[in-house]
């Protein structure tokens, strides 16, 4: 409480990072390079977990589409550390690229492309999904780029710098869509 007896609500590191990420993506949208297609801001009260996700595609993308989702998350331990102990709170950042593929052999090319753009130290996982009973494709490929460390408020300036890499990833992965 302040001197007037009013509560003061300071935004969390998660809120500040979310605002920077969202602003950077919408700036790219306003420039016409990408089109935002979905945005989610979730609070899981059962697990005490927060997640923000913003999805976009290339503005002039041909079919089939490749979609990028930038996902920022905060778990309960990090929130408690920040709020109760006034420590540094870190968030997890993951980038999900979703695209249709016809052959699982394309996954190696997708991984190589993402490693070239994002670096060898990144964790890259791919999951193929298909609607039953069509086991021969087309598959939905979800390629996830994870950062093996937490993102802190002092890393906020890095988020806008990552958007061109996300756009480049969309452009490069578009070459594999439908293959």
C-alpha positions in Angstrom: 0.0 0.0 0.0 1.1 3.5 -0.7 0.7 6.5 1.7 -2.9 7.0 0.6 -3.8 3.5 1.5 -4.1 2.4 -2.2 -2.6 -0.8 -3.5 0.1 -0.5 -6.1 0.4 -3.3 -8.6 3.7 -3.6 -10.2 3.7 -5.7 -13.4 5.7 -8.9 -13.3 8.7 -9.6 -15.5 6.4 -11.8 -17.5 4.0 -8.9 -18.1 6.8 -6.7 -19.2 8.3 -9.3 -21.5 4.9 -10.1 -22.9 4.3 -6.5 -23.7 7.7 -6.2 -25.5 7.1 -9.4 -27.5 3.6 -8.4 -28.5 4.6 -4.9 -29.5 7.4 -6.2 -31.7 5.2 -8.7 -33.5 2.4 -6.1 -34.0 5.0 -3.7 -35.3 6.0 -6.2 -38.0 2.3 -6.7 -38.7 1.8 -3.0 -39.2 4.7 -2.9 -41.6 2.9 -5.5 -43.7 5.4 -8.3 -43.5 3.3 -10.6 -41.4 -0.3 -11.1 -40.4 -1.2 -11.9 -36.8 -3.7 -14.8 -36.8 -4.2 -15.6 -33.1 -3.3 -14.4 -29.7 -3.7 -16.1 -26.3 -3.1 -14.9 -22.8 -3.7 -17.8 -20.4 -3.6 -18.3 -16.7 -3.8 -21.9 -15.4 -5.1 -21.7 -11.9 -4.7 -25.4 -11.2 -1.0 -25.4 -11.9 -0.4 -21.7 -11.3 1.1 -21.2 -14.7 1.0 -18.3 -17.2 1.4 -18.5 -20.9 1.2 -15.9 -23.7 1.2 -17.0 -27.3 1.0 -14.9 -30.5 0.7 -16.6 -33.9 1.4 -15.1 -37.3 2.1 -16.0 -40.9 3.7 -14.3 -43.8 1.4 -11.6 -45.1 1.7 -12.8 -48.7 2.1 -16.5 -47.9 0.9 -18.9 -50.6 -1.0 -22.1 -49.6 -0.2 -24.2 -47.7 0.5 -21.9 -44.8 3.4 -21.9 -42.4 2.5 -20.4 -39.0 4.9 -19.2 -36.3 3.8 -19.0 -32.7 6.0 -17.2 -30.2 5.2 -18.6 -26.7 6.3 -17.1 -23.4 5.6 -18.9 -20.2 6.1 -18.5 -16.5 5.8 -21.2 -13.8 4.7 -20.8 -10.2 8.3 -21.1 -8.8 9.5 -18.1 -10.8 6.4 -16.0 -9.9 6.9 -16.8 -6.2 10.6 -15.9 -6.5 9.7 -12.5 -8.0 6.7 -11.6 -5.8 7.6 -13.0 -2.4 11.4 -12.9 -2.4 11.9 -10.0 -4.8 14.3 -12.1 -6.9 14.8 -12.2 -10.6 12.0 -14.0 -12.4 12.7 -15.8 -15.6 10.3 -16.9 -18.4 10.6 -19.6 -20.9 10.5 -18.7 -24.6 9.7 -21.2 -27.4 9.0 -20.7 -31.0 6.6 -23.1 -32.8 6.5 -23.4 -36.5 3.5 -25.4 -37.9 3.5 -26.5 -41.5 2.0 -29.3 -43.6 4.4 -31.9 -45.0 3.8 -35.0 -47.1 7.0 -36.9 -46.2 8.8 -37.4 -42.9 12.1 -37.2 -44.7 11.5 -33.4 -45.0 12.0 -33.1 -41.2 15.8 -33.4 -41.4 15.8 -30.4 -43.9 13.5 -28.4 -41.6 15.8 -29.1 -38.6 18.9 -28.0 -40.6 17.2 -24.8 -41.7 16.2 -23.9 -38.2 19.6 -24.7 -36.8 21.2 -22.4 -39.5 18.9 -19.6 -38.5 18.7 -20.1 -34.7 22.1 -21.7 -33.9 23.3 -25.1 -33.0 22.8 -24.6 -29.2 19.0 -24.4 -29.6 16.8 -27.4 -28.7 14.8 -28.3 -31.8 12.0 -30.9 -31.6 9.5 -31.9 -34.3 6.2 -33.6 -33.9 4.2 -35.1 -36.9 0.5 -35.4 -36.6 -2.0 -36.9 -39.0 -5.8 -37.3 -39.0 -6.7 -40.9 -38.5 -6.9 -43.1 -40.6 -4.8 -41.1 -43.1 -1.4 -42.4 -41.9 0.4 -41.5 -45.1 0.0 -37.8 -44.8 -0.3 -35.0 -45.3 1.2 -34.5 -41.8 1.1 -31.5 -39.6 4.6 -30.8 -38.6 5.2 -28.8 -35.4 8.8 -27.7 -35.2 9.7 -26.2 -31.9 12.8 -24.0 -31.2 13.5 -23.8 -27.5 16.0 -21.8 -25.7 17.9 -23.8 -23.0 17.8 -20.9 -20.5 15.3 -18.5 -18.9 14.6 -15.1 -20.4 14.8 -12.2 -18.0 13.7 -8.6 -18.0 17.2 -7.5 -19.0 16.8 -9.6 -22.2 13.7 -7.6 -23.2 15.7 -5.8 -26.0 16.5 -9.1 -27.5 12.8 -9.9 -28.3 12.3 -7.3 -31.0 15.6 -8.4 -32.6 14.3 -11.9 -32.8 11.2 -11.1 -34.9 13.2 -10.8 -38.2 14.6 -14.3 -37.5 11.1 -15.6 -37.0 10.1 -14.0 -40.3 13.2 -15.5 -42.0 12.2 -18.9 -40.5 8.7 -18.6 -42.0 10.2 -17.7 -45.4 12.6 -20.6 -45.4 10.1 -23.1 -44.0 7.6 -22.1 -46.7 9.8 -23.9 -49.2 9.1 -27.2 -47.4 5.3 -26.7 -46.9 3.4 -29.4 -48.7 6.5 -31.4 -49.6 
